[in-house]
């Protein structure tokens, strides 16, 4: 549906029923699939035919929904995973191996920071973190001979820094590696990183795409534009025969448009099995059908909340790229002209103590580890999602101990602001 607008794609892309077929995406709640002969099934194992044989690798419900997200992002292929963490791990590990190196923005979600800095390091994959605001020269200096991927978040969680996709893509491509961008917060409704040079896009579909706190999931979208064979010495997993899969060379057999997702499915999903359940994929699709409507309200509410907080003398600082005072305002106008997301981060003048009092006084807005939901919620990252980081790492990630991450839902903005105001009023010095 490449000729249609994003609003239409949210509703109609990915699945088009035939005559007499279900109007809604069907839930294929089956682990296995029947074939009439061993030869028919053998063609699937040889990747000579399309189809399904075991849901640990692929499932029709998942593929319908993945196709919708690929269309929304302007990609050529996509796959669903069990979570956003699984999506980021698969996207990186699909092209990295022991001895590889990653260049990543330092301003990313704490769980992803830990994944790259700790867990993947134990697998022999090194990383250099660079400020998203670094100059081209500073970013260039982070690249090494063994660098295999570049990573960042369109809008960082929870620091809300805006990633200069075009700049980072230019540098990554100069060094012959792809740029992977986590686009969870803006969603393709508000930003499509592929249009700015990103090669792979990931999502925690648990957030705005689902939008109702009902189903954990993730997604990887391939732009189909990165020429793996042009840099085959860097990517042997894609450009040399895979002995674990009949000696297939993915980049030769499936080309730029199919190599990445095919390898990710046939190899990583086969071995790790981090598949999204068909039931969750069905719920995700229901969320996607209203995504374009909800994102507009999230942005409206967050903009109003940010302006209110900025004017309150008890607030030390507010991070929201829709504010003209934001250092990311100009970048946001470039990449996020319709607005970014519904998340506002702010720091209280009273620090950690004031943040604790504020959160304890909230009545309508819930304290949750979740974010990007129809219902408003908030948390103090330093004591929850980012508690694994040291003080130095918190500072580097732009997350002071007294920071509050407030996710504005789709309730009435006046009610949300009233709840925040009374919580601010409860703070005692």
N, C-alpha and C positions, 0 to 999 in steps of 0.2 A: 504493500500500500504506500509506496514511496511518494506518490503524487498527492497524498492526502495530508492535511494538517495534523499537528500533534494531538489535538482534541479528539479527532476522529480515530486516530491510531489507538489512543487509550481505550476506546470502546470496541473497535472492530478488528484491529490487527491480530495476526497470529493464527486465528481460527475462523474459517469460513465454511459453515456447514453446507453439505450438498442437499439435494432433494430428499425430504423426509428424515434428515438427520437431526440430532439434538441441537437446539438453538444455543444452549449454553455449553461451554467446554465440558466434555464428559470426564468424569473421574474414572480412570482405568485403574481400579484398586486391585491390581494383580501383580504377583511377583514374577510370574512366568508367562510365556506365550507359546502356543501350539503351532507346530509345523507338520506338513504332510510327509516330509522326507528328510533324511539326514543331509542330503545334498542342499536342500533349501536352507537349512540352518547353517550349514558349512559356509555358504556364501556370506552370511552375516559375520561369522567369525573371521573370514578372510577380508572383510570390509569391501566386498565386491557388490553387495546389495544393501539397500536400506531397510530397516525394520527393527524389531525388538526381540530380545530373547531372555533378558533378565533385568528387572527394574533397578538393581544396584548400579547399572550403567546408564540406562535410559528408560524413559516411560513416555507414552504418547501425550498424556496430560501435561507433563513437564515441558515437552517439546513445543506444544501449542503456545504455552505461556512464554517460554524462552524466545520463541519466534516473534511474539508481540513486543517484548522488550528490545530485541535486536532492531526491529523496525522503528520503534520509538527513538532509539539512540542513533539510528542511521548506520548500524553495523550490518555485517553479512551473515553472522552466525552467533549463537549464544547457547549457554547451558545454565541450568539451575543447580544450585548447591544447597547443602543443608543449612548454611548460615553465611553471613557476610564474611566472617573470619575464614571459613572454608574457601570462599570465592577468592579472597586476597591471597591465601596460601597457594591455591591451585594456580592462579594467574602468574605468580612469581616462580613457583617451583616447576612449572611447565617448561620454563626456559633457563632455570638456574640449577646448578648441581654443586656438589662438593668442590670448592675451589673458586666458585663464582663470587661476584661482588655486586652489590646493589647501591645505587645512589637514591636516597629518599629525602623528601621534605621532612624536617624535624617536627613540623606542626601537623601531627596526625593523631587519630584516635589511639588512646593508651593501649588498648588490646592489640592493635596492629603494630604499634611501636614495639611492644613486648614480643610479638610473633617474629618480627624481623630481627630485633636486636638480641634476643635471647634464644628462642626456640630454633630459628633457622641458623643461628650462629653455631649451635650445637651440631647441626648437620653439615657444618663446614662452609657455610655461606656467610660472607662478611658484608658489612654495610657501612656506608658513610652518610651521616645525617647532615643536611644542610638547611639553613634557614630558608623558608619560602621567599623571603625578601632579599635573598642574596643577589649580588650582581652576577652578570653572565660569567665574569672571570672567576668569581668564587665558586660558582656551580661547576664550571669547566674543571677547576682544580681538583674536584672530588672524584672525577672519573679516573679509572685505572685500566690497564690492559685487559684485566679480567672482568670488567663491568659488563653485566648482561641485561640489566633492566634499570629503569628510572621510575620512581613512584611518588605520587602525591594525592591529596584530596582536594576536590574542587572547592569545597568549603570545609575547613578542618573542624573536627569534633574534639573538644568543645571550644577551642580558641577562636574559631570563626574567621581565621585568616583566609583570604581568597588567593587561590593558586593561579599563577600566571601561566596558564596551559601552553599558550603559543610560544613563550620564551623557553620553557623547559622542554617542549617538544623539539624545537629547533636545535637545542644543545644535545639532546638525546640522539637525534638523528645524525647529527654531525659525528657522533661517536659510534654510530652503527648499531644502536640498541633501541628498543621500543619504549614508549612512555605509557605507563599504566596509571590510570586515574580512577580513584574511587569517587563516584558521582552520587553517593547516597543522599546527601542533604538537598541539593537543588533538584534532583531527579531530571530526566530528560525533558520534562515540561519547562523547566527554567534554564537548563544548560545542556548542550550536547557536546561534550569534549572532543569527539571525533572531528567535528567541524573545525576545531582549533588545532588539530594535529595529533591528538591522542591516538594511540594504536589499539589499546585494550582498555575497556571500561568495566569497572566492577560496581556492585551494589550490595548493601545489606537490604534485601527486600523486606526485612522485618520492620523497617522504618516507614517512610511515607508511602512506599508502593503498596504495602499491605494496609497501613494506616489505621488499623483498629486493634493492634496488640493481640492478634489472633494466631499468627503463624510465623515462626522463625524461618528465615531462608536467605539465600544469596543468589547472585547472578554474575556471570562473566559474559561480556560482549566483545567480539572481535571485529575490528573495523575492516579487516581483509585487505589492508593497504600496506602493511609492512612486508618488505621483500626479504624473507628469511634466507633464500638461496643466495642473495647478494652478499650475505654476511654468514655464509655457511660454516666458516671456521669458528664462529662464536656460538652457534646453536646446533651442535651435533645431534641433540635429541630430536630435532625437527628435520635436519638435513642429511642425516646418515641413517642406515638401516636400523630398525628397531628389532633386535633379536628376540624380544619378548612378544612380538606380534608379527611373526612370519616374515621378518626382514623388510617390513614396509618402510619406505622413506616418505614421511608424511608430506613434506614440502613439495616433493616431486609428484606424488600421487594425487594430492588434493589442492595443490597450488596455494597462493596467498590467501584465498578466500576460505579455505577449508582446513588447512593444516593445523592451526593452533587449537581449535575447538575439538577436532577429531582426535588429536593426540591427548588432549586433556580428558576426553571421555574414555578413549580406548585404553589409556595407560593409567592416569591418575585416579579417575573414578573407579576403574576396575580394581585398583589396588587399595584405595582408601575408602571407597564406598560412601562418600559424604553426599549422598543423594537427598534431594528434597522430596518429601513424601507427596504422592499425587493429591492427597487431601489438602495439604498446605499449598500446593500449586494452584488448586482450585480456588482457595480462599484468597490467594495473592491476586488472581485474575479479577475477582470481584472488587478488590481494592483498586486495581489498575483502571477499572472502568470509570471510577469517579476521581482519579488522581488529578486531572486537570482542573476540576472544580474545587477540590480541597486545597490544592497548593495556593491558589489565589487567595483563599481565606486565611491560610496560615501566614502568608506574607503580609496581608492587611493587618492582622492582629499583632504580628511581631513588630511591624513598623510603628504602630501606635504605642506598643509597650516600650519599645526602645526610646521613642521620643519622650514618653512620660518619665522613664528612669533617668534619662540624660538631664532632665530639668529638676530632678530631686536632689537637694543638697547633701543627703545622706549617702548618695551613690558616688563612689570614687571615680569609676569609669564604666563605660558601656561599649560592648563590642557588637556591632551590627552594621554590615556593609551598606545598608540602606540609609544610614545617617550621613549627612554631608560632612560631618566632623570626622568620619572614619578614614583612616589611612588607606583603606581598601575601596573607598567610594568610587574612584575612577575605574579601577579594575572591575568592580561590580557592574558599572555602567556598560562596560565592554562585554563581559561574559554573562551577566545576569540582568539584562535590561527589564525583565518582568519581575525582578525581585529574586532573592536567594532562597530563603527557607523560613521556617517559623521559629527558629532557635535564636535566642538572645542570651549573650553572656554578659554578666556585670559583676563588678567588685564593689563591696561595701567598704566604707571608710573604716569601719570597726574591725575589719579583717575576719579571722576565723570565728571569733566569739560572736560578732554581729551576724555572720552567716548562719551560725547555729540557731540563734534566737529568731532570725527571720524565717528559717525553714520550719521551726517548731510552731510558728504562729499561723501558717497557711491553713486555709479552710477549704477552698475550692480546688486549688492546685495541689496535686498529689506529689509526694516524695517517692520517686521511682528511679530505678536504674535505666528505665526505658526513655526513649526520646522520639520525636517525630511521629506523634500519634494524634488521632482526632481529639483525644482528651489531653488537657494541659498537665504538665508535670515538670518537676525540677529536681536537681540534685547538686551536691557540692563535690565536684570531680576529684579533688585531692583526697577525699575520704571514701571514695567509691570507685568509679571507673578507672581512675588514674592512681590509685593508692600504691600500686607496685613501683611507681617512679620515685626516684630520689628527689630531694629538694632542688638540686641542680637541674635535673631532667625536667622537673615541673616548670622551672623558670625558662628553660630552653624551649619548652613546648608552649610557653605563653599562658600558663595556668597557675596563677598565684593561689595560695592556700585558701583565701577568702572568696574565691570566685564562685558564682552561682550560674549554673546553666539552666535556663528557663525555656522550656519547649511550649510555645503557644499553640494550643489546639484550635478547634474551629468553633468554640463557644462564642458568646457575645464578648467583644473586646472590652466593653465597659465593665462587665462583671469581673473579667480577669484583672484589669487595672485596679478595681476596687479591692480585690483580694490582696494584691501586692502592696497597695497603699496601707491597708490595715496591718499587714505583716511588718512593714517598715516602721509603722508607728509603735510597734511592740518592742523595738530594739532599745535596750537600756545600756548606757555607757558603763 
